[in-house]
Amino acid sequence: MGLLEPQHILLIVIALLLFFGGKKIPELMRGLGKGMKEFKDAQNGESSAPANTNTTAPGTEEKPRV
């Protein structure tokens, strides 16, 4: 008997759907992925500060879309 058989995975997925709902799960997975990436980067000693990649000339910024 394995630790995660298909029946166990199906039961976990159903429980998550019932507990969080279908709309919230993608947000949770996205947050989990970002957290794991940050953790791996911290282990490797990489900087988490984003590089400044602004290539537009001053005064020509576009307004954000709403």
MOPAC internal coordinates of N, CA, C and O (Angstrom, degrees):
PM7 1SCF
backbone

  N    0.0000 0     0.00 0     0.00 0    0    0    0
  C    1.4392 1     0.00 0     0.00 0    1    0    0
  C    1.5267 1   108.76 1     0.00 0    2    1    0
  O    1.2310 1   120.15 1   -63.29 1    3    2    1
  N    1.3122 1   117.32 1   116.71 1    3    2    1
  C    1.4497 1   121.91 1  -178.09 1    5    3    2
  C    1.5137 1   112.44 1   -79.20 1    6    5    3
  O    1.2310 1   121.49 1   -14.01 1    7    6    5
  N    1.3040 1   114.75 1   165.99 1    7    6    5
  C    1.4575 1   120.42 1  -178.66 1    9    7    6
  C    1.5259 1   111.62 1   -70.03 1   10    9    7
  O    1.2310 1   120.18 1   135.76 1   11   10    9
  N    1.3248 1   117.26 1   -44.24 1   11   10    9
  C    1.4617 1   120.41 1   179.68 1   13   11   10
  C    1.5211 1   109.76 1  -123.72 1   14   13   11
  O    1.2310 1   120.93 1   -93.59 1   15   14   13
  N    1.2761 1   115.82 1    86.41 1   15   14   13
  C    1.4573 1   121.09 1   175.51 1   17   15   14
  C    1.5278 1   108.45 1   -82.97 1   18   17   15
  O    1.2310 1   119.51 1   -16.62 1   19   18   17
  N    1.3302 1   118.54 1   163.38 1   19   18   17
  C    1.4672 1   120.48 1  -178.92 1   21   19   18
  C    1.5292 1   113.58 1   -55.08 1   22   21   19
  O    1.2310 1   119.92 1   145.17 1   23   22   21
  N    1.3238 1   117.76 1   -34.83 1   23   22   21
  C    1.4608 1   120.29 1   179.36 1   25   23   22
  C    1.5296 1   110.81 1   -66.22 1   26   25   23
  O    1.2310 1   120.53 1   142.47 1   27   26   25
  N    1.3268 1   116.59 1   -37.53 1   27   26   25
  C    1.4613 1   120.10 1   179.60 1   29   27   26
  C    1.5270 1   110.64 1   -67.60 1   30   29   27
  O    1.2310 1   120.50 1   136.77 1   31   30   29
  N    1.3179 1   116.64 1   -43.23 1   31   30   29
  C    1.4578 1   120.61 1   179.43 1   33   31   30
  C    1.5288 1   110.24 1   -62.36 1   34   33   31
  O    1.2310 1   120.18 1   136.68 1   35   34   33
  N    1.3233 1   117.25 1   -43.32 1   35   34   33
  C    1.4602 1   121.46 1   178.88 1   37   35   34
  C    1.5272 1   110.70 1   -61.81 1   38   37   35
  O    1.2310 1   119.92 1   137.77 1   39   38   37
  N    1.3011 1   117.75 1   -42.23 1   39   38   37
  C    1.4590 1   121.70 1   178.68 1   41   39   38
  C    1.5253 1   111.13 1   -63.96 1   42   41   39
  O    1.2310 1   119.84 1   139.71 1   43   42   41
  N    1.3223 1   117.92 1   -40.29 1   43   42   41
  C    1.4597 1   121.81 1   178.34 1   45   43   42
  C    1.5271 1   110.29 1   -64.87 1   46   45   43
  O    1.2310 1   119.93 1   136.74 1   47   46   45
  N    1.3334 1   117.74 1   -43.26 1   47   46   45
  C    1.4653 1   121.90 1  -179.78 1   49   47   46
  C    1.5283 1   110.34 1   -63.26 1   50   49   47
  O    1.2310 1   120.19 1   136.82 1   51   50   49
  N    1.3172 1   117.24 1   -43.18 1   51   50   49
  C    1.4659 1   120.84 1   179.08 1   53   51   50
  C    1.5239 1   110.48 1   -63.87 1   54   53   51
  O    1.2310 1   120.31 1   137.75 1   55   54   53
  N    1.3264 1   117.01 1   -42.25 1   55   54   53
  C    1.4647 1   120.28 1   178.89 1   57   55   54
  C    1.5308 1   110.95 1   -63.29 1   58   57   55
  O    1.2310 1   120.05 1   139.40 1   59   58   57
  N    1.3401 1   117.51 1   -40.60 1   59   58   57
  C    1.4614 1   120.16 1   178.40 1   61   59   58
  C    1.5213 1   111.45 1   -64.55 1   62   61   59
  O    1.2310 1   120.57 1   137.87 1   63   62   61
  N    1.3370 1   116.52 1   -42.13 1   63   62   61
  C    1.4597 1   119.91 1   178.15 1   65   63   62
  C    1.5304 1   111.84 1   -61.91 1   66   65   63
  O    1.2310 1   120.54 1   138.20 1   67   66   65
  N    1.3157 1   116.57 1   -41.80 1   67   66   65
  C    1.4563 1   119.91 1   179.84 1   69   67   66
  C    1.5216 1   111.69 1   -69.09 1   70   69   67
  O    1.2310 1   120.64 1   142.59 1   71   70   69
  N    1.3140 1   116.38 1   -37.41 1   71   70   69
  C    1.4562 1   120.51 1  -175.68 1   73   71   70
  C    1.5309 1   112.26 1   -76.58 1   74   73   71
  O    1.2310 1   119.83 1   133.74 1   75   74   73
  N    1.3428 1   117.94 1   -46.26 1   75   74   73
  C    1.4553 1   121.72 1  -174.28 1   77   75   74
  C    1.5222 1   113.95 1  -101.43 1   78   77   75
  O    1.2310 1   119.33 1   153.02 1   79   78   77
  N    1.3032 1   118.88 1   -26.98 1   79   78   77
  C    1.4519 1   121.29 1  -175.15 1   81   79   78
  C    1.5177 1   110.61 1    88.79 1   82   81   79
  O    1.2310 1   120.66 1   -20.19 1   83   82   81
  N    1.3130 1   116.34 1   159.81 1   83   82   81
  C    1.4621 1   121.34 1  -174.37 1   85   83   82
  C    1.5096 1   114.66 1   -70.51 1   86   85   83
  O    1.2310 1   119.48 1   153.30 1   87   86   85
  N    1.3214 1   118.61 1   -26.70 1   87   86   85
  C    1.4632 1   120.95 1  -176.10 1   89   87   86
  C    1.5235 1   112.13 1   -80.72 1   90   89   87
  O    1.2310 1   119.89 1   152.89 1   91   90   89
  N    1.3040 1   117.81 1   -27.11 1   91   90   89
  C    1.4602 1   121.30 1  -174.37 1   93   91   90
  C    1.5266 1   112.84 1   -86.24 1   94   93   91
  O    1.2310 1   119.74 1   157.19 1   95   94   93
  N    1.3116 1   118.10 1   -22.81 1   95   94   93
  C    1.4658 1   121.40 1  -174.81 1   97   95   94
  C    1.5276 1   112.83 1   -63.04 1   98   97   95
  O    1.2310 1   118.20 1   136.77 1   99   98   97
  N    1.3467 1   121.04 1   -43.23 1   99   98   97
  C    1.4723 1   118.51 1   177.50 1  101   99   98
  C    1.5292 1   113.11 1   -60.05 1  102  101   99
  O    1.2310 1   120.44 1   142.57 1  103  102  101
  N    1.3301 1   116.77 1   -37.43 1  103  102  101
  C    1.4644 1   119.95 1   176.85 1  105  103  102
  C    1.5198 1   111.06 1   -63.74 1  106  105  103
  O    1.2310 1   120.37 1   137.50 1  107  106  105
  N    1.3206 1   116.89 1   -42.50 1  107  106  105
  C    1.4518 1   120.50 1   179.66 1  109  107  106
  C    1.5221 1   111.40 1   -64.05 1  110  109  107
  O    1.2310 1   120.10 1   137.18 1  111  110  109
  N    1.3234 1   117.41 1   -42.82 1  111  110  109
  C    1.4631 1   121.17 1  -179.75 1  113  111  110
  C    1.5275 1   110.93 1   -66.99 1  114  113  111
  O    1.2310 1   120.42 1   142.05 1  115  114  113
  N    1.3351 1   116.80 1   -37.95 1  115  114  113
  C    1.4616 1   121.04 1   177.69 1  117  115  114
  C    1.5310 1   109.78 1   -62.75 1  118  117  115
  O    1.2310 1   120.65 1   134.61 1  119  118  117
  N    1.3191 1   116.36 1   -45.39 1  119  118  117
  C    1.4627 1   120.67 1   178.87 1  121  119  118
  C    1.5172 1   111.77 1   -64.19 1  122  121  119
  O    1.2310 1   120.63 1   140.75 1  123  122  121
  N    1.3252 1   116.39 1   -39.25 1  123  122  121
  C    1.4611 1   120.55 1   178.13 1  125  123  122
  C    1.5198 1   110.50 1   -64.21 1  126  125  123
  O    1.2310 1   120.39 1   137.95 1  127  126  125
  N    1.3232 1   116.85 1   -42.05 1  127  126  125
  C    1.4638 1   120.96 1   178.78 1  129  127  126
  C    1.5149 1   112.35 1   -64.05 1  130  129  127
  O    1.2310 1   120.33 1   137.59 1  131  130  129
  N    1.3367 1   116.97 1   -42.41 1  131  130  129
  C    1.4602 1   120.48 1   178.04 1  133  131  130
  C    1.5185 1   110.79 1   -63.88 1  134  133  131
  O    1.2310 1   120.79 1   138.48 1  135  134  133
  N    1.3205 1   116.10 1   -41.52 1  135  134  133
  C    1.4613 1   120.00 1   179.07 1  137  135  134
  C    1.5168 1   112.06 1   -63.36 1  138  137  135
  O    1.2310 1   120.42 1   138.35 1  139  138  137
  N    1.3257 1   116.81 1   -41.65 1  139  138  137
  C    1.4589 1   120.25 1   178.73 1  141  139  138
  C    1.5282 1   110.93 1   -65.79 1  142  141  139
  O    1.2310 1   120.41 1   140.90 1  143  142  141
  N    1.3323 1   116.82 1   -39.10 1  143  142  141
  C    1.4624 1   120.77 1   179.09 1  145  143  142
  C    1.5248 1   110.57 1   -64.38 1  146  145  143
  O    1.2310 1   120.52 1   135.05 1  147  146  145
  N    1.3364 1   116.60 1   -44.95 1  147  146  145
  C    1.4548 1   120.36 1   178.61 1  149  147  146
  C    1.5220 1   111.20 1   -62.94 1  150  149  147
  O    1.2310 1   120.32 1   141.33 1  151  150  149
  N    1.3171 1   116.99 1   -38.67 1  151  150  149
  C    1.4617 1   120.98 1   178.70 1  153  151  150
  C    1.5246 1   110.98 1   -63.94 1  154  153  151
  O    1.2310 1   120.38 1   135.12 1  155  154  153
  N    1.3377 1   116.88 1   -44.88 1  155  154  153
  C    1.4665 1   120.55 1   178.87 1  157  155  154
  C    1.5178 1   111.05 1   -64.86 1  158  157  155
  O    1.2310 1   120.44 1   139.07 1  159  158  157
  N    1.3413 1   116.76 1   -40.93 1  159  158  157
  C    1.4577 1   119.98 1   178.09 1  161  159  158
  C    1.5241 1   110.95 1   -62.61 1  162  161  159
  O    1.2310 1   120.24 1   140.01 1  163  162  161
  N    1.3254 1   117.15 1   -39.99 1  163  162  161
  C    1.4553 1   120.82 1   179.11 1  165  163  162
  C    1.5264 1   110.99 1   -66.45 1  166  165  163
  O    1.2310 1   120.17 1   143.98 1  167  166  165
  N    1.3232 1   117.28 1   -36.02 1  167  166  165
  C    1.4591 1   120.32 1   177.47 1  169  167  166
  C    1.5219 1   111.26 1   -66.20 1  170  169  167
  O    1.2310 1   120.63 1   143.42 1  171  170  169
  N    1.3288 1   116.41 1   -36.58 1  171  170  169
  C    1.4556 1   120.58 1  -179.17 1  173  171  170
  C    1.5168 1   112.29 1   -82.60 1  174  173  171
  O    1.2310 1   119.80 1   172.87 1  175  174  173
  N    1.3240 1   117.98 1    -7.13 1  175  174  173
  C    1.4509 1   121.93 1   178.55 1  177  175  174
  C    1.5088 1   113.69 1    81.24 1  178  177  175
  O    1.2310 1   119.95 1  -164.39 1  179  178  177
  N    1.3133 1   117.70 1    15.61 1  179  178  177
  C    1.4540 1   120.71 1   178.82 1  181  179  178
  C    1.5233 1   110.02 1   -79.32 1  182  181  179
  O    1.2310 1   120.81 1   -30.15 1  183  182  181
  N    1.3133 1   116.05 1   149.85 1  183  182  181
  C    1.4488 1   121.32 1   179.90 1  185  183  182
  C    1.5214 1   109.61 1   -76.68 1  186  185  183
  O    1.2310 1   120.35 1   -39.88 1  187  186  185
  N    1.3276 1   116.93 1   140.12 1  187  186  185
  C    1.4599 1   120.45 1   178.48 1  189  187  186
  C    1.5174 1   111.47 1   -95.99 1  190  189  187
  O    1.2310 1   119.69 1   179.39 1  191  190  189
  N    1.3451 1   118.20 1    -0.61 1  191  190  189
  C    1.4617 1   120.71 1   178.84 1  193  191  190
  C    1.5200 1   109.18 1   -74.49 1  194  193  191
  O    1.2310 1   120.01 1   -51.75 1  195  194  193
  N    1.3295 1   117.58 1   128.25 1  195  194  193
  C    1.4628 1   119.57 1   179.93 1  197  195  194
  C    1.5237 1   111.15 1   -70.05 1  198  197  195
  O    1.2310 1   121.17 1   -35.61 1  199  198  197
  N    1.3130 1   115.36 1   144.39 1  199  198  197
  C    1.4600 1   120.45 1   178.08 1  201  199  198
  C    1.5178 1   109.09 1   -75.41 1  202  201  199
  O    1.2310 1   120.15 1   -32.07 1  203  202  201
  N    1.3260 1   117.31 1   147.93 1  203  202  201
  C    1.4589 1   121.86 1   178.43 1  205  203  202
  C    1.5179 1   107.65 1   -80.46 1  206  205  203
  O    1.2310 1   120.31 1   -71.98 1  207  206  205
  N    1.3203 1   117.02 1   108.02 1  207  206  205
  C    1.4616 1   121.76 1  -177.24 1  209  207  206
  C    1.5182 1   110.96 1  -114.06 1  210  209  207
  O    1.2310 1   120.23 1  -149.19 1  211  210  209
  N    1.3292 1   117.17 1    30.81 1  211  210  209
  C    1.4570 1   121.68 1  -179.42 1  213  211  210
  C    1.5239 1   108.31 1   -73.15 1  214  213  211
  O    1.2310 1   120.15 1   -65.70 1  215  214  213
  N    1.3437 1   117.32 1   114.30 1  215  214  213
  C    1.4582 1   121.33 1  -177.95 1  217  215  214
  C    1.5144 1   112.62 1  -109.15 1  218  217  215
  O    1.2310 1   119.87 1  -176.41 1  219  218  217
  N    1.3295 1   117.84 1     3.59 1  219  218  217
  C    1.4603 1   120.20 1  -179.82 1  221  219  218
  C    1.5171 1   109.28 1   -88.80 1  222  221  219
  O    1.2310 1   120.94 1   -29.44 1  223  222  221
  N    1.3067 1   115.80 1   150.56 1  223  222  221
  C    1.4519 1   121.20 1   178.04 1  225  223  222
  C    1.5267 1   108.84 1   -72.34 1  226  225  223
  O    1.2310 1   120.04 1   -29.22 1  227  226  225
  N    1.3311 1   117.54 1   150.78 1  227  226  225
  C    1.4653 1   119.89 1   179.63 1  229  227  226
  C    1.5286 1   110.64 1   -59.96 1  230  229  227
  O    1.2310 1   120.99 1   -43.16 1  231  230  229
  N    1.3118 1   115.71 1   136.84 1  231  230  229
  C    1.4534 1   121.34 1   178.70 1  233  231  230
  C    1.5151 1   114.14 1    87.37 1  234  233  231
  O    1.2310 1   119.36 1   179.25 1  235  234  233
  N    1.3449 1   118.83 1    -0.75 1  235  234  233
  C    1.4707 1   121.27 1  -179.00 1  237  235  234
  C    1.5171 1   111.86 1  -114.68 1  238  237  235
  O    1.2310 1   120.54 1  -160.03 1  239  238  237
  N    1.3367 1   116.57 1    19.97 1  239  238  237
  C    1.4567 1   119.61 1  -179.17 1  241  239  238
  C    1.5203 1   110.08 1   -66.40 1  242  241  239
  O    1.2310 1   121.19 1   -35.21 1  243  242  241
  N    1.3212 1   115.32 1   144.79 1  243  242  241
  C    1.4592 1   120.35 1   176.21 1  245  243  242
  C    1.5107 1   109.43 1   -86.53 1  246  245  243
  O    1.2310 1   121.33 1   -30.29 1  247  246  245
  N    1.3234 1   115.06 1   149.71 1  247  246  245
  C    1.4561 1   119.34 1   176.56 1  249  247  246
  C    1.5241 1   107.93 1   -76.28 1  250  249  247
  O    1.2310 1   120.05 1   -39.43 1  251  250  249
  N    1.3625 1   117.51 1   140.57 1  251  250  249
  C    1.4748 1   119.54 1   179.07 1  253  251  250
  C    1.5166 1   111.11 1   -65.43 1  254  253  251
  O    1.2310 1   121.42 1   -36.24 1  255  254  253
  N    1.3091 1   114.89 1   143.76 1  255  254  253
  C    1.4665 1   120.54 1   177.05 1  257  255  254
  C    1.5068 1   110.51 1   -77.51 1  258  257  255
  O    1.2310 1   120.63 1   -34.85 1  259  258  257
  N    1.2948 1   116.41 1   145.15 1  259  258  257
  C    1.4674 1   120.62 1  -179.00 1  261  259  258
  C    1.4992 1   109.53 1  -109.07 1  262  261  259
  O    1.2310 1   120.10 1   180.00 1  263  262  261

